[in-house]
Amino acid sequence: MGVIPNVTPKEKFTTGDIVTVRRGKHIGTQFVVIGTDGEKRFLIADGVRYKTERPKVKNQLHLQRTRMNLADVAGRVAGGKPLDNGWLKQKITAILDTATHLANREVEATAWPKKK
């Protein structure tokens, strides 16, 4: 038997990070980190499946970080203001739509020229 590598991620998630679920029934779905439950477990919500009043507790190894962060969420949590489910869903949708639009533009720019 070989040595099992250390699979602990080097970077920690912060409040407001948009993450993708890698394991479980919501695989491939994006959520926002709204808090922590210990050192390796995070509270995630999206305003639809998991509300801010009852977020999902997810292991750090089952989440994948994206390069997107919602500073508004971090500011509200740090300030002690409650998170509204509709507002959270609106923020997630807006940032994911923007990211999808930019990715599509990048694909179009690198595609082969079309014949006339």
C-alpha positions, 0 to 999 in steps of 0.5 A, spaced: 500 500 500 502 507 498 502 513 502 495 516 502 496 524 500 494 529 505 488 532 501 486 538 506 486 544 502 491 549 503 486 555 502 480 556 507 474 558 505 471 565 507 464 568 508 461 570 501 465 565 497 461 562 492 463 554 492 461 548 488 459 542 491 463 536 489 459 530 493 452 529 495 446 530 492 447 537 490 453 535 486 455 541 481 451 546 484 453 553 487 452 555 494 455 561 498 459 560 504 455 564 510 459 561 516 463 556 519 461 550 524 468 548 526 475 548 522 473 544 517 465 544 516 462 550 513 455 553 512 452 554 505 446 556 503 443 559 496 436 562 498 432 556 495 434 549 497 437 551 503 435 557 506 439 562 510 435 560 517 437 553 516 443 552 512 447 546 510 453 544 514 458 541 509 465 538 509 471 542 506 473 536 502 466 536 499 466 543 496 470 546 491 472 554 491 471 558 485 474 565 484 468 569 485 466 572 492 460 576 494 463 581 499 456 584 500 454 577 504 461 578 508 459 585 510 452 583 512 454 577 516 460 581 519 455 587 521 450 582 524 445 584 519 440 578 517 441 575 510 434 575 506 433 569 501 431 573 495 436 577 496 441 572 496 438 568 490 439 575 486 446 576 488 448 569 486 444 569 480 447 576 478 454 573 479 453 567 475 450 570 469 456 575 469 461 569 469 457 565 464 457 571 459 464 572 460 466 565 459 461 565 452 465 571 450 472 568 451 470 562 447 467 566 441 473 570 441 478 563 441 473 559 436 475 558 429 473 563 424 467 561 420 467 560 413 463 565 409 
